């Protein structure tokens, strides 16, 4: 017997509900991963990702893994043992950068910030005179805070700038070339509105020339990957791995959906939905967690009211309304809710549903 298919409202920190076009594309007839038609699709996806990343980097590709593998690819291809990595930490994913970088032998220089606040570029600049890489998160999913990556680009000097854009790409402006991002990674499951499974990735020529020639990960070796996914080694495409062809088709459809609406329009839709939700949350007498002026529209963090059981509220929402929201992370696991309005979920009806349901859940749970 088949299990009951649940239609969840995925209003947590990700994944979000995908764009219908992206879901439909998963059912297209499969192509071989070296089929000329699939290679042409991969090229179109690369072009679309360059638009979303705001870059002309030829090596812009969907890595065949989730966003966390994008993070790993960023560090294994740029860090040799003993290299200095200055990492700005204002949430869980800055912490995870430290963990990944340490495993490839980096000398980690932490620049810790209070959770809920943005990255201070001046403090990052003062942390070390000549690091190999500087790394930071654009949109910190764990706290709902956006940071000024252009400010990091302005102070990077000779260092390579690694940026996590998992929660920002496809929902707000990301301008890799203008901001000085050398290596950027993201995921498909948030504002791009596609199921999890691919990591949109970009690396500048400057960073590629300085890459680790034989990184500890064969699978994530960008020198090898470039010959297959982007054809940048010259000549025909070379086999590296069996690409998830259905996911790439879905990503193409998701990108096409975003570009048809227009990046400015998509940004405005996310901004308006997030502002409406945050205004409604405050009108309910609840307090927002992220610092004012640095709040992500696509990921809202809310302080759990005193005396309210966070887990019971989330369970009530799931059981009564099929609504998923997220808890906090680390020390804020039981004191913060994370509510995402990403991709197709960034709309007024989602806002109205969340506000009404959350109010009932708090009262009932």
Residue, then its C-alpha position, 0 to 999 in steps of 0.5 A: x500500500x502506498x503512503x498518504x501523500x501529505x501536502x505540507x506548507x513548507x514555511x520553515x528555513x528550507x526546503x520551501x515548496x518548489x515552483x510548479x514548473x520545477x516539480x513538473x520538470x522532474x517528470x520529463x523523460x530522462x537523458x543520458x548525462x553525456x547526451x548532447x541535449x543534456x549538455x546543452x541543458x547544462x550550458x543553459x543552466x550555467x548561463x542562468x546561474x551566472x545571472x542569479x550570481x551576478x557574475x561572468x565567471x565561466x566556471x559557474x555550475x550546479x554541483x551534484x550535491x546539496x549546499x553543504x557540499x558547495x561549502x566543502x568544495x569551496x574550502x577543499x579547492x582553496x586551502x592547503x594545510x597551514x593556510x590561514x582562513x579568517x571566518x566571520x561567524x554570526x550563526x550556525x553556518x559560519x560555525x560550520x565553515x570553521x568545521x569544514x576549513x579545519x578538516x582541510x588543515x586551515x589555521x582558523x582565525x575566528x571573528x565571532x559576532x553576537x547571533x542576530x547581528x550582521x558581520x562587521x567588515x572592519x573587525x574581519x579586516x583587523x583579524x589577520x594581516x594576510x589570510x589565504x581566504x576570508x569567508x562569511x555568510x550573506x544570509x544567515x539561515x540560523x538567525x535571519x540576518x543579512x550581512x554586507x558582503x560588498x564590505x568584505x570584498x572591499x577589505x579582502x586584499x589579496x585573500x580569496x573571498x568565500x561566500x555562502x549565498x544559500x538563503x539569498x540567491x534567487x530571492x534578493x540581489x547577489x552581485x558576485x563580480x561587483x562585490x568581489x566574491x571569489x567563490x560562492x556556493x548556494x542551494x536549490x531548495x530555498x529562494x530558487x524554489x527547487x527541491x534540495x539536491x544541487x549546489x549552485x557554485x561559482x569560482x572566479x578565474x583568480x581563485x581557480x588559478x590559485x586552487x589546490x591542484x590535488x584536493x583531498x576530495x576527488x568528487x569535488x575537485x573543480x579541476x576535474x569537474x570543469x571538464x564535464x560541467x562547463x567544458x572549460x578544459x578545452x575539447x569535448x566534455x570529459x566524463x567525471x560522474x553521473x550527473x543527477x539529470x532530472x534535478x538539473x532539468x528541474x533547476x533549469x525550469x526553476x531558473x526559467x520561472x524566476x527569470x520570466x518573472x524578472x529578478x527585480x520583481x522576485x526581489x520585490x515579492x520576497x521583500x513585500x512578503x517578509x515585511x508583511x509577515x514581520x509587521x504582522x508578527x509584531x502586531x501580535x505582540x511578538x518580538x523579532x530576533x534579528x537586529x532591526x535593519x538587517x532582517x532577511x525578508x525571506x527568513x524571519x526569526x521570532x522570539x518564542x513568548x515567555x511561557x510558550x512551549x516552542x515544540x508544542x506550537x510547531x507540532x500543532x501547526x504541523x498536525x492542524x494546518x500541515x504547516x512547517x516552521x523551524x525552531x532555532x539552533x544551538x542555544x536558541x533551539x527552544x527560544x526562537x522560531x524560524x519562518x521562511x517565505x521563499x520561492x513561490x511561498x513569498x506571497x500575501x496568502x502565505x503571510x495571512x495563513x501563517x499569521x492566523x495559524x500561529x495565533x491559534x497555535x500559541x493560544x491552543x498549544 
